[in-house]
Every structure is written in C-alpha cells, then in structure tokens.
Amino acid sequence: MTKTRRMLCLLLTFLLLPMLPASAQIAPDRTEQLYGLSLQLLGHIREGEEDKVLAMMDETTSAALKGQVPAIWQQVSQLGGEYLGEGVYRSIIQNGYETLEMTLRFANMTLVQRAVFDAQDRIIGLFFTPGAVTPPETMPDTVRETPLTVDAGTGYPLSGLMTTPKQGPMTAGLVLVQGSGPSDRDESVAANAPFRDLAWGLAQRGIAVLRYDKRTFTYGARIAQSPDAAKITAKEETVEDAVAALNLLKAQPALDGKPVFLLGHSLGGMLAAAIGHAGGDPAGYVLLGGTPRKLWELSAEQNLTMAQELEDGGDQKQAADIRAFVAAETEKGKRLADMTDEEALTTTVMGLSSWYLRDLEGVDAAQLHMADGKPLLALHGENDRQVSMTDYNLWQEQLKDHPDATFIAYPGLNHLFGAYQGEPVPFSQLVSVEYAQRTPIPEQVMNDIAGWIDSYAE
C-alpha cells in the first residue's frame, strides 16, 4: 500500500534548492553540455554510485545528500514504476544559475529531474517532481507579457506575468489560481501548460490575465524547513497570494475602473469563493474542474477508481487492500473537525496532512458562493477523471438557488481541459500517458470564458 499511496498523492518532491523563476535561456551548445552532465548524474544515481554523485556536487549539496543517494532512485522508481528513458529537456537561467530540466519517463508517470549548476559546473541543487518539461511554444505576436511580482507581504514574493493584447481595448482582468501541489505559473503538467494556454488565448480576446508561480513551487525547500511546516494550510499555500494577485491586477492603470475576475482550476476552483471572502473581492468567478466536495473525499474516490481497475484486471488482493485503506481513511476523514491539534499534526487522511485537511473542513465552497451571490461560471470536462462529473452535478444542485450561475460541460475534455486522442488509460497513467499528449485548451472554451466575462464588462 505504501507505493500506491505515494502514486496517488503525487506530492513526492526531493528538494535541495527552491525552484526559482526563469529569467533567460542558455545557448544551444551550453545546453547540450549541461544535458550531458545531467545524464551522467542520472546514470550514477540509477547505479547507486554515491561517491560519483557527490563528486559532481559542491560541498554544501554533497554534505546534504551524503548517505542518501542509494535511496533516491529506489524511491523515485517506487513512485514511477519501470524506467522508460529520458524525454524533453531544456536549460534556463534561474536567479543567476544555470539549470537543466529533463523529463524522466516511467511506466506510471513522468518526473522532472532539475539539476542546478554553479560557475564551476558543480551541482548545487537537485530535485525530482511529478510532471514533464513542456515543449517550447511561441507566444502569439498579438499579445505581450509584462513581469509582475505578487507579494502578499509574508516574505514569499512570487514572480508572475501579466499577459495583455498589443492592440485594441482591454475589457477586464483575470487572475489564474492553480490546483493542489507545487505548480509553476503555467500550471505545467507533463506536455501541457493550461494556464499559459488561457493567458495567451484570453489576452487575444481583450482580457488582461495574471498568472504566477505558486508559493510551494518557488519556496518548497524553505517552507519544508520552516518550524511551522506542519501547520501550513490552504491560506498560506494559496489564499494569501491569490488575494494579493487580485489586488495587484486591480491596481494596474490599464484596468482602471474595469472588472477583475478570478479563475480557479481544481483546488483553485474549490477555494475561489474563500479567496473572494478573504479580501480578493473579484467581480466574479470562473471555476474549471472545481469541486464543492472535500479534498480527502476526492482522493478516496480516486483510490477506489484504481481499486476497480485492479479488480477488473484480476489483481483482487491489491484491490482489496486499497478498499480497506479507503474505508479506514474515510472514518478518519469524517472526524477531521473533531481532531485535537496534536492528532491533526501527527496523522494523515488519504496520505494528506490532517492539519491541512481539518482547516479545509471550514470551507463550504457552495455556501460561500451563495453568500456573496457574485456571477459564477462553472466549466467541466466530461472526461475529467480526477474531478468527476459527480462534482459538476453537485455544483448545479448546491447552487440551484444562486442568483447568477452558469454551467457548461464539454464532451471529450479531461481535467486539463484537453481533448486526449488515444485509447483510455488506467487512472495511474493519466500523467505519464494521457497528459503526456499535448492537448491545448480548445477555442470553444476560450470563447465561452471571454464571452461570459465580456457580458459583465460592458
């Protein structure tokens, strides 16, 4: 069960240096040199050759990893399954350091290996995260991007981009809020970058879009080492920065007097109204693949989906183990609100922090939307297997008396709002197979969002 829990949480991160916003590209010949060094490093890690791995690093990093190298590949392969090889890679300069990001393809998922190099080609940072390097794409000539810093005043300033049309009027603004886990400003997942798609597409339709790196993405190591790490909640992970982003976009001169909306994807959709009530005060909400349910309930459903697939495939034992695990975790989930601080700090539910989940028990997403009554557009992909149509139907049921709610479901679209073309894959292979196919957000979705926003911007 340990392996299964790790696979479904998709939160595993080995982090020695925080991921910093990219500021420049590196020359092709230098990229190839760094790629060669990264492949060499990967080879030593796979073979468990600790001495050779540490010899490639500076003193601080080698000291931090001493005695741990053999366990790295063991944990990575337990998470990913059979190793299939390398994929897309790229080099960037981050805060003055050269970084090589390389996709590692496994049977169950893809991971990104990020190696950060100093001026002497020594590795000063190494980490692995779920996802894949997104293939480069060219920004449309009709839009421009302006760097902005989202700063909630908590000591975690975040780099962001405001995307606007080069010509023509701007009708409104829109802030994008990611789903669960560490995420960059593009919400990159395998071969896809849905927030980049949205920013470029909506800017061409006259909407100024602000997207930014998530706090746990940029400052993952610092947060993990903080004495208060165990007490992080959605407030620190998402809400504070989203409020700051909304206020930042409202303050842009080009948007003076124009409405600014909030778009939340997945967990961001669940938290949208909470962000509004916390001081963000958007003109309205766009929910993409969001849910009014609790996070642990979604995780339970996803585990049961995997159990059913295992059962259908003849693996009765592992399916039974997962069902037993879900039953036990569900009992804990039902009493989250009554947990003491000590229990919440020392236990998990569905592999997630009980402290974090207990805080979310106080977020009734549908009721918050009913309380503020602001315009709401809920969009859902009918092929979404992470947040199912059950959640879309719950939105409709719980918001049936909302004064201004619109609902649209899209046949054929998945959780990333992409149209996957291929044979259905097991739930455990969503990232490694389905999301590994580039599936840009369709024009119809862009048009629906822009048209809805424009109807309130006239």
N, C-alpha and C positions, 0 to 999 in steps of 0.2 A: 504493500500500500504506500510505502514512502515514495517510491518512484511515481506512482500515479498522482499523488497529491502534488508533488513538485511540478509534474507536467501541467496539471490543470490550473494551478495558481499562476504560472508564467511570471513569477516575480523574482526568480533567481538572478542575482547580479553579483559578480565578483568585481569589486571596485577598489582601486588603489588611487585613482585620481579622478576628480569630478569631471564630467563631460562639460566642456565649455563651448560657447557658440563659435561657429566657424567664421573666420574673418577673411580668408584668402585661399586661393588654390595654389598648388605646387606644380612646378614644371614637370612635363611628362617623363623626362629621363630620371629626375629625382624620385618621382612616384614609383617607377619601376625598381629603383634601388631600395626604397622603403618596403615595397611589396616583397622583394626578395628576402629582406631581413625578417619581415613578419612571417613568411613561410618557414624560414629557418627556425624562428622561435616556436612556431606551431609544431614543427616536427619534433623538437626537443621536448615540448610539453607532452605530446602524444606518447613519446617513448619513456616519459618519466625521468628524463635526464636533468635532474635538478642542478647539478654543477654547471652544465652548459647553459641552462636557462638563466641562472643567477649571474653568470659571467657576461651576459648580454645587457645587464641592468646596471643602473647607478647604485651607489652604496645604500641609499635610503630604501629604494624599492627592493633590492635583493635581501636586505635585512627583514623587511616586512613579509617577504614570501618564503624565507628560509624554513625548511621543514614542511612546506605546504604544497610544493609543486606536484608530487605524485598524486595528490588528492584532486587537483584541479581537473584533469582530464576525466578522472573517474566520475566526478560529479557532473561535468558537462555531458558526458556520454550517457549517464543515467537519465538525464533530463531529455536529451535529444534522440537517443537510440543509436542505431548504426550510422557511422560517419560516412557520408557520400562524397565529400570533397568540397573544394572552395568555389565561391561564386563571385558576384560582382564586388569590386573593391574601388576605393577612391582615397585620395590623400587631401588633407586640408591643413591649414594653419589655424591653431586654436590658442589664443592668448599668447602668441609668440612661439608656440611649439608645433613641430610637425607631427601629424597624426595619420596613421594608416588604418582605415576601416575596411574590414574584409568579411564578407559573408561566408559562414560555415554551414553547409547543408547536411542535415541529419534526416533520418527516416521519419522522425516525429515532428520536426520543426526546423527552423533556421535560427542561427545565432549570429551575432556580430562580434568579431574579435577586434578590439580597438587597442592599438599599441601607440604610445606617445613617446617621441624621441627628443633627446636634447641635442645640442650642437655637436656633440661627440658621437652621435648615433647610438647612445646608450638609451635603453628603455627606462623611462621614468614613470610610466603608468601603463597598466594593463587591466582590461576588464572585458567581460563577456555579458551580452544582454540579448534577450529574445528579440527577433526581428531580422531584417536584412538591409543591406545597403541599397538605397533606392537609386535606380538608374537615372543618370542626369537627364534633365529635360530643359528646354529653352523657354524662358519666360516670354509671353506674348509681347510684341512690340507696342501694343496699345495700353500697357499698364506700366506703372513704376512702383518701386518698393523703397520705402524710407525706414532706416533703422530707428527703433524707439526702445526705451528701457522701461519696463514695467517694474515699478518699485513700490511695494506695499509698506515700506518703512520698517521692515522686520529684519533687515540685514541680509536679504536674499534678492538683490536686483536681478532681473531676468531680461535677456535680450529678446527683442521681438521685431517684427516687420509690419509696417502699415502698407498695404497694397491699395493703390488708387488708380483711377483711369488717367491717362495722359491728357486726354481732351474730353470735353463735354462736362456736364454738371454732375455733382455727387448728390444723390438723393438722400442717403442715410449712411450710418456706420454700423458695423457688426463686429463683435468680439467673439472669437472662437475658443471654446473650452474643451479640453481633451477628456478622454475616458480614464480608466484606472491605470495605475502603474506609471513609471517614468516614461515621459514622452517628449519628443522634440516639437518644435513649433509646427512642423508639417504633419504631425501625428503619424510618422512613418511606421509602416507595418509591412515587413517583407518587401515586395516590389511596389508597394503603394504608398501614396502620400495624400490622403484625402483632404487634409486642411490646406495643403498647397493647391490642390485642385479647386477647392472652394474659393480661396483667396484670389487666384488668377481669374477664375470664371466669373465670380460676382463683381470683381473690380471692372471687368469689361462691360458689366451691366449697370455701372454707375454707383456701386456701393463700395465705401472705404472699409477694408477688412483688416483687423488687427489680430495677428497670431503671435504666440510667444512660447519659448521653451518652458516646460513645467519645472517647478521648483525641485522636485525629486530627480529630475533628469540632470539639471545643472549642478546641483549640490548634494547628490546622493551620498557621497562619502562623508561629507561634513555632517549631514543630518544623521547618518548611521552612527557616527562617533560622538554625537551630542549626548549629554547626560539625560536629556529629555526625549531621546529617540523612541522609547517605548510608548510615549504619550502623544505621538503625532496623531492628529485626526484629519478629517476632510477639510477642516478650517485652515490648518497650516498647509496641507498638501495642495489645495485647490481654491478654496473660497476667498481667502485674503487677496491672492494675486488676481483672481478674476474681477473682484471689486475694484482693485487698483487699475486694471486694464480698461474697464468700462469708464472710469473717471478720466483716465488718460486720453482715451479716444474722444470723449465728450469735449475735452479741453482743446482739441485741435482746431485752429482758426477756420479751416476749410469746412468744418462741420458745425459751425456756429448756428444755433437755432434749429439744427436738423436732428431727427431722432436717431438714437443709437440702440441697437438691439443686441441680444445675447443668443448665440448658438451653442448648445451643449450636445456633445456626442457621447452616447453610452452613459458612463457615470456622470459626465458633464451634464447630460440631459436630466438625470435624476436630481442633480444639485442645482439646476438652473434657478428655480424659484428661491432656493435658500440663498443663493448669491444675490438675487434681487433684494431680498429682505435684509441681507447683511449690509446693505449700503450701495450696492451696484445700481439699483433703480433703473433698469433698462426700459426702453419703450415697449418691449415685448420679447417673446421667447420663440426660438426655433429649436425643437427637440429632434435629434437624429438618433434613432435606435436607442432611445432612452427607456426608462422603466420607473413605474411607481412602486415597484417591489423593493425588498431589502437586498443588499449585495450578497449576503450569505444564501438567500433563497435562490438567486440566480446560479451561484456556484453549486448548490445542491442539485438543481435541475441539470446543469451541465455534466456533473458526475453521473447522474442517472442515465443521461443520454449515452455516455461512454459505456456504462454497465450494460445497457441494452444492446449496444453494438457488439460488445464482447460476448454476450449471451447468444446473439444471433450467429456469431462466428464460431460458437462451440466452446468458448472458454467460460464454462459455468462457474469455476472456482473464483477466478478474479472478479467476475461479475457479482457473485455473491458477496465477496469481500468489500467491494465498492458500495453495494447496497447497505451492508451492515455499517460501514463507515458513515454513510449519509444519514442513516437512522440515528446513530449516536450523536452526530454533529448537529442534527436538526433539534434534538432535545436541548442541547446547549444553546442553540440559536434562539429557541423560544423563551429562554430565561435570561437573555442578554441584559435586558433593562433592570433586572434584579441583582445582577452580579455586583459584588463588592469591588472596590478599587484593586485590592490585592489579587482577586481572582481574575479580573479583567486584564491586569498587567501580566499575568503568568499563564494565561490559557489562549487557545485559538479556537475559532469555529470555521470549519471548512478550510483550514490552513491559513486563515486570516486573523490578524490581531483582534482579540476580543475587545480591547480598549477602543480601537478604531471603529469596530462594528457597533459597540454599545453607543458610541456617540451618534452614529448614523440612525439608531433607533428613534432618535428625536426628530428625524427629518421625514415628515409625511409630505412627499412631493406633490401629490394631487391636492391635498388640503391647502398647501401653501399657494398653489396656483388659483384655487378657488378664493382664497383670502384676498389676493391682490387683483384678481379679475383682469389682468392685462392680456392683450392679444397673444395667442399661442398657436403655433403651427407645429403639429406633431407628424413627423415623417418616419416611415418604417419600410425596410426591405422584407418582402415576403419570404425570402430565402435566408434571412438572418438566423443563424443557429446559435449565436451567443446570447442575444436578447430576442426571444422568440415572439411570434405573433400573439402569444398569450399576453405579453406586456402591452402591445399595441391595443388589444381589446380591452385591457384593464384601464388604459388611459381613457378610452372612449366611455367606458362605464362610469369611472370615477369623476370624469369631467363633463358628464352629460348635462349638468346644470350650469356649466361655465358660460359666461355671457359672450365670449368671443374666442372659441376654439375651433381650429380647422384640422382635419385629419386626412392624410394621404398615405396609402400603402402602394408599393411599387413591386409588381411581379418580377421575379428573376434577380432582384438585388439582394446582396448579402449585408453583413454588419458594417462593412466599409462602404456601402452603397455602390458597390461594383457589380457588374454582370459577369460572373465567372462562367467560362466556357470550358466544359470538361465533364468527365464522369464524377458523380458525387464521391466525396472522400470521407473517411472516418473523421469524427469530431477531433480526434487527437492530431489530425494532419491539416487542420484549417490553415495554420500559419505556413507550414512547410510546402503545401501543395496549392490550396485554393488562393491564399493571399500572396503566394509567390508569383501568381499570374497578374500582370499589370492590367488593372480594370479601373480606368478613370471614372470619376463621377459623371453620369450622363447629363447631357444638355437639358433634358426634361426636368431633372432635379434642380439644376441651376435656375432654370426659368421659373419653376414653382416658388423657389425661395425668393428670388428677386421680385417676382410679381407680387407676392404677398407683402414683402417689405415696402415696395413702392406704393401699395394701396394705403399705407398708413403715413407715407411721406409726402402726400400731395397737399 
